[in-house]
Amino acid sequence: MVGKTAGLGLALTVVVALLWWAVWGPAAMTAAAIFGAIATAIQVVAMAVAGPKIGQGDFPGLLIRWGVGTGLRLAGVVGVVVAVDLARERFQPLPTALGYLAVLVPLLFFEVRRFR
């Protein structure tokens, strides 16, 4: 499942980067590509942390692992804010934030399939 997530995340990153290039130009494409790749990496790590123990009755452990994954995703949001603050000419606020979210949110919905 982690390999499928990585592949889907990279495909979404390419689509989002090309779309942002068409709408906002090359700088937006770069920001979307960078933060789309970061969102993919975060989601892959979060799924690996959740591990194969999902559904095996380890509820307290699952909550801890879920919290770690949520913290990683929040760190990505903080990364967007820091990048925009430190290099606004390279990381424009709207394309950067939407690049991150446009990859992460579909991957979160894809992750729900693990619980079926």
N, C-alpha and C positions, 0 to 999 in steps of 0.2 A: 504494500500500500504506500510506503514511503517513496518508492521509485515512481509510482504513478503520480504522486503529489508533486514530486520534483519536476517531472515532465510537464504536467499541467501548469505548474507555476512558471516554468520557463516559456511555455507557449503563450500564456497570458502576458508575460513580461514583454515578449516580442510584439504582440498585438497592441498592447497599451502604448508601448514606446512609438510604434509607427503611427498610431492614432494621434498621440500627443504631438508628434512631429508635424502631422498634417494640420493640426489645429493651432499649435503655439510655436512651432519652429524647432530648430535643432537643439537649443538649450533645454527645452522641455523634454525632448526625446531622451537626452542624456540623463536628466534627473529621474524620469520615469523608469528608464532601464536600470539605473543603479538601485533605486528604492524598490522596484519590482523584484530584482534579484535578492535584495535584502529580505523582502517579505517572504519570498520562496524559501530562503535559507532558514529564516525564523520558523516558518511553518513546518519544515522538514524536521528541524531539531525538536520542536514542540511535540510533534507526533512520535518521534523516537523516544522522547522522555516519557510520554504517556505509556509507551511500550505495549508489549503483547499481553499484559495482564488485565486489559480491559475486559470486564464481564466475568472475572474469576472470583468475585466476592471480596476483593480487597478495597472496600470503599474508602477507608481513611487514606490509604496509599494513593488511590486514584485522585482524591481531592488535593493531595500535596502535589502530585505530578501535574494535575490540571492547573493548579496555582502557578507552578513554575512556567508552564506554557503561556499562561495569561501574562505573567510578568515579562516574558520574552517579547510578546507582542506589544506590550506597553513600552518596553525599551525601544522598539522600532518607532513608535510614535514620538518618543523623546528624541530619537535620532533625526527624525524629520525636522523637528523644531530646532535642534542644534544646527543642522546643516543649513536651514533657511536663515538662521540668525548669523552664522559665521560666513556664509558665502551666498548672499542673496542673489547676486548676479548669475551665479551658476545654478543655484537651486531656487527657482521661483516658487513662491509659497503654494499656489493652487496646483500647478502641474506636479510638484513633488509630492504633496499630500495625496492627491488623487491617484498618482502612480502607485504609491504604497497601498492605498486602500483598494484600488481596482484589482490588485492581485491578491491581497490578503483575504478580502471578504469572500470571493468565490472559493478560495482554498479552505476557508472555515466551513462553508457549506459542504464541500467535498469531504471534509473530515467527518461530518456527521454520519456518513455512510458506514463508518466503523462500528457504530452502535446498533446497527440493525441486526 
